[in-house]
Amino acid sequence: MTIANGRIDDFVNGDDLEIERTITSIPSGVMIEAAWFMVKRNYSDPDSKAIISKLATHSNTAGQGWIFDDGLDDSEATVRFYLTPADTELLYAYSEYPYSIKIKLDNERLNTPELGVIVAYPWVKQGVV
């Protein structure tokens, strides 16, 4: 089932951000093979025009992400995406950007467990003392 009203708004642009989700309802014996996190200006933009695009695999890759799914009968897995300061700086403060999380299972099925908006708070410059 897709969560269509997700919201990520607990970070400041220019900061690191980890986005972690538990994906449920995975069929027994099936694993998540890959997961994508994309931020676009508009949902209708092609993937090639994404502002931020992250790929998570079973390798914990800095600046991308990681999938923990042991394929046991618990029917859930964890995906984590790492956004760097260079990524979050691309988001204008207080502007809403659509995002999506998509997964590919090892049985070749695709699913989008979450859609929503991401909003950054502005960084407040420190005065020189």
N, C-alpha and C positions, 0 to 999 in steps of 0.2 A: 504494500500500500504506500502511496506517495504522500508525504507531508508537503502540502502546497502553500503553507503560510509560515515557512521558516523565517527567522530573523537573526542576523548576527550584527550586534551593535555594541559590543562591550570592549572596544579597543580604540586606540588613537592612531591616526594615520602616521606612518613612519615607524611603527612598532612591529615587533615580531608577533605573530598570532598563530596559535595551534587550534585547529578545528577538528574535534573528535566526535564521531558518531557511532552508535551501536546500531548495526543493521540486523533486523530480525526477519523471521519468516523465510530463512534460507532452507531449501529442502535438505533432508538428511543425506549425508554423503556428498553434498555439493559444496564447493568452496568459491569464495570471491577470488577471481583471477586478477582483476585490475579495478581501480576506482579513479574517477576523475572529478575534480572540483573546478568549475569555471565561473568566472564573473564576466558579464558583458554589459554593454551600455543599454542594450535592448534584448529581450528574449529572442527576437527574430534574427538577430545578427548571426552570421555563420560562425562556427567554432574558430575558424582561422582569424577572426576579428576579436576574439576574447581579450579582455584587459588582463586577466589573470587566468592561467591554466596550469593545473597541477595534476600529476599522475602518481598514484600510490600503487605500489606492488608489495610483494612479501619481503622485499629488501627495504630496510629502514633507511631511506635516502634523504640526506639533508637538503632542505629547500624544496622538497617535493611531498613525500608522505610515506605512509606505511599501512599495511593491512595485517591484522592479526586474525587469522581464521585457521583453526587446526582441523576443520572438516569433521569434527565429532558431531554427535547427534544433538547438540544443544541449539541448533537452528539459528545461531546468531554469530556475528563477527564484529570486530571493531576496525574502523578506518580512521586514519588521522592524516590531516593535510597540514603542511608547514608553509605559512606565508611569511616572507622575509620583509624587512623594512622597505626594500626596493619595491616589493609588491604592494604593500599597503599605502605607500606614498602615491601610488597611481590613482587612489580614490579620493576625490574631493570631499572635504568634510561636510557632513550633513546631507550629502547626496545619496539617494537610494539607487543601488545597482542590483539587477537581478543576478542570482547565482543558482547553480544546480549541482547536485551530486549524482553521478551516474556510476553504476557498477556493471561489470561483466563477470558472469559466473563461469566456472570451468566446464559447464555444459553448453556454452556459447550463448546463453540467454542474456539479454540486457535489461536493466531495470533502473528507474530513476526514483530513488527513495526520498529525495528531498529537493524542493524548489523554494526559493524565498528571496529576500532582499538583504543586502549587506550595507551597513552605514558606518562610516568612521567618524570619530570625534576629532576635532582639530588639535594639533599640538600647540601648546602655549609656550612661546619663546621665553626663555629665562633672560632676565636683565643682566647686564654686565656689572659686576660689583667692583 
